[in-house]
């Protein structure tokens, strides 16, 4: 068995099929890990979701912010925005089935051997791996419980932007979700910066003197040590984290750049150009 992890699809199915063909992916033996944002902004959200669902038990999936945004629209909490590409998905006969399947996916996946941990945006250094798993489970239970609509009604918002164990209820779930699906820059105490998507620490320091925010993974060694962390979400990084065990797999396919697939056994990267 070979495990592969792929960056944000965002409704771009053809490059994924290209990559799976390149590595001779065998759904009966191999695993495909997906870092979330399966849909939105690309041209084939409906086809992509159907394709991944049909792959069945060989997939390991975590939810991204675009996936959650679709679910909020599905439940009537939000209306589609100008940049959303959900029209075909929202009109599909199997919309409810696809939404219920998506709703069952977690915010964090750890391999049973604990050698890789996958989330959409990352794991903040202020949480241990054990704590991150527990907090991801809290959100998963809210999503799969009797009233997921309540979760989506309270999901949107940038505040609070710092974790506290004292947080409770809907606000607690919002903050957990923001760390797992929207995080890029943070401070040493875990305060999140939602305003900037720049690609490097040096670019960010030009905006603050002394520097306040750093990429979340620059702190990762403090609490996560040698753990292998896989994430997407931050296309501007172009796969570069300057660490040996934190892997950024969103390389901007939906922006016309490329889609990246990593062999987790060898850490070899495969790439397919994206033409939209």
Secondary structure, DSSP 8 states (H G I E B T S, - for coil): --EEEE---TT-HHHHHHHHHHTT--TTT-EEEE-S--SSSSS-HHHHHHHHHHHGGGEEEB--HHHHHHHHHHTTSS---TT---HHHHH-TTHHHHHHHHHT-BSEEE-TTSSEEEESS---TTS-HHHHHHHHHHHHHHHHSS-HHHHHHTT----S-S--TT--HHHHHHHHHHHHHH--EE-TT--EE-S---SSHHHHHTTSSS---EEGGGGHHHHHTT-EEEE-S-GGGTT--SSSSEEE----GGGTSEEEEEETTT--EEEEE---
